[in-house]
Amino acid sequence: MTKQVPATLSRMVPAAFLSVVLIWSTTPLGIVWSSESVHPTMAVLLRMMIALSLGSLILLITRIRMPWSKTAMKLYGVSSIGIVGGMLLSYFAARYLASGTMSLIFGLSPLISGLLAQRLLGEAKFGPMKLLALAMAFIGLGIVCSSKLSLGSDSWIGLVLMLTAVFLFSLSGVLIKTIKINIHPIASTVGALAFSTPIFILAWLIFDGTLPIDTWQQRSLWSILYLGVFGSLIGFIGYFYILQHLQASTVALVTLITPVFAMMLGAQLNGETITNALVIGAMFVISGLGLYQFGETAVDVIKRKRMKKKSGELK
């Protein structure tokens, strides 16, 4: 009986991974649309309340236990760092950056996660290959940010907000790996949302505090609903699930794929301009991420093949 459970879980990991990729690809555009006519703090608050309500309902129906131990509370608190910090700042950044650019900047999270994991998880320091990958990714980011066509005059505000959001999101993901607890992904998601929602309420009271419902447009409301159901609930469940079953750096591989889809969606559905600088910068960032994830493995494979070839020639 105990052997069948891991087997079932392992088959669910690829499906969860694919779901996270698809949801994260559409999330930046959803954020931009949802905050077009709704204040960013209200848009993200409504999104969280939808996700929390549905998640709590699922817990009641399925009778999944919601732990409230010290370890569980720590997990919820650590998870809320990524939810509140990453989400709230991203919504504010959406007023200054295109959705494709936001997704591209978020693609730096594997590198930041790797740097943080060295300090917090005791992982090995970057070798020459990963240092090269880091340099390539940040060169790409520099190319994108230096383009006046892809970024406006106030774009530095969005850039600072997004980089801070990525840092907090990456920090949260790495810290989660330090907490050893056996918990259902839905329970961990609802717990994190329960911890985060009061902070979003406070943010709304501080930065807005109004309810101009008559100015809210349908596209914003549908985007909020989509992000509440998929972007927050299903996306978070999938994210926390694969985070429990895969390495932090492997989970961050999602960001290697999503920027391409996000930029295509932004161009096709929102009329966002894909400039040469954005394409070149994206190629540098994605190449850097690919080198970071697979560079050392590829070198090892090539070395082994050469050694086998040499040993065969000697025989």
C-alpha positions in Angstrom: 0.0 0.0 0.0 2.7 2.4 0.9 4.6 1.7 -2.3 1.6 2.6 -4.5 1.3 6.1 -3.2 4.7 7.5 -4.3 4.1 5.9 -7.7 0.8 7.7 -8.1 2.3 11.0 -6.9 5.2 10.6 -9.4 2.7 10.3 -12.3 1.0 13.5 -11.2 4.2 15.6 -11.1 4.5 16.0 -14.9 0.8 17.1 -15.2 1.2 19.5 -12.3 4.4 20.9 -13.9 2.6 21.4 -17.2 -0.4 23.1 -15.5 1.9 25.5 -13.7 3.7 26.4 -17.0 0.4 27.1 -18.8 -1.0 29.2 -15.9 2.2 31.2 -15.4 2.3 31.9 -19.1 -1.1 33.6 -19.0 -0.7 35.2 -15.5 1.2 38.4 -16.6 -1.4 39.3 -19.1 -4.1 38.6 -16.6 -2.5 40.9 -14.1 -2.3 43.7 -16.7 -5.9 43.3 -17.7 -7.2 42.9 -14.2 -5.6 46.2 -13.0 -6.7 48.2 -16.1 -9.9 49.5 -14.4 -9.5 48.1 -10.9 -6.9 49.4 -8.5 -4.0 46.9 -8.2 -4.5 46.3 -4.5 -8.3 45.6 -4.9 -7.6 43.4 -8.0 -5.1 41.2 -6.1 -7.3 41.2 -3.0 -10.4 40.0 -4.9 -8.2 37.4 -6.6 -7.0 36.1 -3.2 -10.5 36.1 -1.7 -11.8 34.0 -4.6 -8.9 31.5 -4.3 -9.3 31.3 -0.5 -13.0 30.7 -0.6 -12.8 28.0 -3.2 -9.8 26.4 -1.5 -11.6 26.3 1.9 -14.6 24.8 0.2 -12.5 22.0 -1.3 -11.0 21.3 2.1 -14.5 20.9 3.6 -15.7 18.7 0.8 -12.7 16.5 0.6 -12.1 16.6 4.4 -8.5 17.3 4.0 -6.9 18.0 7.3 -5.6 21.6 7.8 -2.7 21.4 10.3 -2.1 24.2 12.7 1.1 23.1 14.3 4.1 25.4 14.8 5.8 23.9 11.8 2.6 24.3 9.6 2.2 27.9 10.8 5.9 28.5 9.8 5.2 27.0 6.4 2.2 29.3 5.9 4.1 32.4 7.0 7.1 31.6 4.7 4.8 30.9 1.8 3.0 34.2 2.3 6.3 36.0 1.7 6.3 34.9 -1.9 2.5 35.4 -2.3 2.3 38.9 -0.8 5.7 40.2 -1.9 5.8 38.6 -5.3 2.1 39.3 -6.1 1.5 42.7 -4.7 4.7 44.2 -6.3 3.9 42.5 -9.6 0.5 44.2 -9.7 2.0 47.6 -9.1 4.7 46.9 -11.8 2.0 46.0 -14.3 1.3 49.8 -14.6 4.8 50.4 -15.9 5.8 47.2 -17.8 4.4 45.1 -20.6 3.3 41.6 -19.6 6.0 40.0 -21.7 8.7 42.0 -20.1 7.3 41.2 -16.6 7.4 37.5 -17.4 11.0 37.8 -18.8 12.2 39.5 -15.6 10.5 36.8 -13.5 12.5 34.3 -15.5 15.5 35.3 -13.4 14.1 33.5 -10.4 16.0 30.2 -11.0 19.3 32.1 -10.8 18.2 34.1 -7.7 16.9 30.8 -6.2 20.3 29.2 -6.8 22.2 32.1 -5.2 19.9 32.0 -2.2 20.1 28.2 -1.9 23.9 28.4 -1.5 23.3 30.5 1.6 20.2 28.9 3.1 20.4 25.3 1.9 24.1 24.9 1.8 24.1 24.0 -1.9 27.3 24.1 -3.9 28.6 27.4 -5.1 28.2 28.3 -8.8 30.9 26.8 -11.0 32.2 28.4 -14.2 29.2 27.2 -16.3 26.6 28.7 -13.9 28.5 31.9 -13.5 28.5 32.2 -17.3 24.8 31.5 -17.3 24.3 34.2 -14.6 26.2 36.7 -16.7 24.3 35.9 -19.9 20.9 36.3 -18.1 21.7 39.7 -16.6 23.2 40.9 -19.9 19.9 40.0 -21.5 18.0 41.8 -18.8 20.3 44.9 -19.4 19.5 44.8 -23.1 15.8 44.7 -22.5 15.9 47.5 -19.9 18.1 49.8 -22.0 15.6 49.7 -24.9 13.5 52.9 -24.9 11.0 51.1 -27.2 10.2 48.3 -24.8 10.4 50.4 -21.6 8.8 53.8 -20.9 10.2 56.7 -19.0 8.8 55.4 -15.7 9.9 51.9 -16.4 12.6 51.9 -13.8 9.8 51.9 -11.2 8.4 48.7 -12.7 11.8 47.2 -13.0 12.6 47.8 -9.3 9.2 46.4 -8.3 9.6 43.3 -10.4 13.2 42.6 -9.3 12.1 42.9 -5.7 9.1 40.7 -6.4 11.3 38.0 -8.0 13.7 38.1 -5.0 10.9 37.7 -2.5 9.3 34.9 -4.5 12.6 33.1 -4.9 13.4 33.6 -1.2 10.0 32.1 -0.2 10.5 29.1 -2.5 14.0 28.3 -1.0 12.8 28.8 2.6 9.9 26.4 2.0 12.5 23.7 1.3 13.9 24.2 4.8 10.6 23.2 6.5 10.1 19.5 6.9 6.4 18.7 7.1 4.0 16.2 5.5 1.1 18.3 4.3 -1.4 18.1 1.5 -0.7 20.7 -1.3 -4.2 22.1 -1.0 -3.9 22.5 2.7 -0.6 24.3 2.3 -2.1 26.6 -0.4 -5.2 27.5 1.7 -3.0 28.1 4.7 -0.7 30.4 2.8 -3.7 32.3 1.3 -5.2 32.6 4.8 -2.0 34.2 6.1 -1.7 36.4 3.0 -5.3 37.8 2.6 -5.2 40.0 5.7 -2.1 41.7 4.4 -3.7 42.3 1.1 -6.7 43.9 2.9 -4.3 46.1 4.8 -2.5 47.1 1.5 -5.9 48.0 -0.1 -6.8 50.2 2.9 -3.4 52.0 2.8 -3.1 52.5 -1.0 -6.7 52.8 -2.1 -9.6 52.1 0.3 -12.3 52.9 -2.2 -14.9 50.8 -4.1 -15.6 52.5 -7.5 -17.5 49.5 -8.8 -19.2 51.5 -11.6 -15.8 52.1 -13.2 -14.8 48.4 -13.3 -14.8 46.9 -16.7 -15.7 43.3 -17.7 -12.3 42.4 -19.0 -10.8 43.3 -15.6 -13.4 41.3 -13.7 -13.1 38.2 -15.9 -9.3 38.4 -15.5 -9.6 38.6 -11.7 -11.9 35.6 -11.7 -9.5 33.6 -14.0 -6.5 34.5 -11.8 -8.5 33.7 -8.6 -9.4 30.2 -9.8 -6.4 29.3 -11.9 -3.6 31.7 -11.2 -3.9 31.5 -7.4 -5.8 28.3 -6.4 -4.9 25.8 -9.0 -1.6 27.5 -9.8 -0.5 27.6 -6.2 -1.6 24.0 -5.5 0.5 22.9 -8.5 3.4 25.0 -7.5 3.5 23.8 -3.9 3.0 20.3 -5.1 5.9 20.2 -7.4 8.0 22.2 -4.9 7.5 19.3 -2.5 8.5 16.7 -5.0 11.2 18.4 -7.0 14.3 20.4 -6.2 13.9 24.2 -5.9 16.1 24.9 -9.0 14.1 22.3 -11.0 10.8 23.9 -10.1 12.2 27.3 -11.2 12.7 25.7 -14.7 9.1 26.8 -15.3 10.4 30.3 -15.9 12.6 29.0 -18.8 9.5 28.3 -20.8 6.9 30.8 -19.7 8.5 34.1 -21.0 8.2 33.0 -24.6 4.5 32.2 -24.3 3.8 35.3 -22.3 5.4 37.6 -24.9 3.5 35.9 -27.7 0.2 36.3 -25.8 1.0 39.9 -24.9 1.7 40.7 -28.6 -1.3 38.9 -30.0 -4.0 39.7 -27.4 -2.8 43.0 -25.9 -1.0 44.7 -28.9 2.3 44.8 -27.0 5.3 45.6 -29.2 8.0 43.0 -29.5 11.1 45.0 -30.4 14.5 43.7 -31.6 16.0 44.6 -28.2 13.3 42.6 -26.4 13.9 39.5 -28.6 17.7 39.7 -28.3 17.5 40.3 -24.5 15.0 37.4 -24.2 17.4 35.1 -26.1 20.2 36.0 -23.7 18.0 35.4 -20.7 16.5 32.1 -21.9 19.9 30.9 -23.1 21.4 31.8 -19.7 18.6 29.9 -18.0 19.1 26.9 -20.2 22.9 27.0 -19.6 22.2 27.2 -15.9 19.9 24.2 -15.8 21.5 21.9 -18.4 25.0 23.3 -19.1 27.0 21.2 -16.5 25.0 18.1 -17.3 25.7 18.5 -21.0 29.4 18.9 -20.4 29.5 15.8 -18.3 27.7 13.8 -21.0 30.1 15.0 -23.6 33.1 14.1 -21.4 31.8 10.6 -20.8 31.2 10.0 -24.5 34.8 11.2 -25.2 36.2 8.9 -22.5 34.2 5.9 -23.9 35.4 6.7 -27.4 39.0 6.9 -26.2 38.8 3.7 -24.2 37.3 2.0 -27.3 40.1 3.1 -29.5 42.7 1.8 -27.0 41.1 -1.6 -27.0 
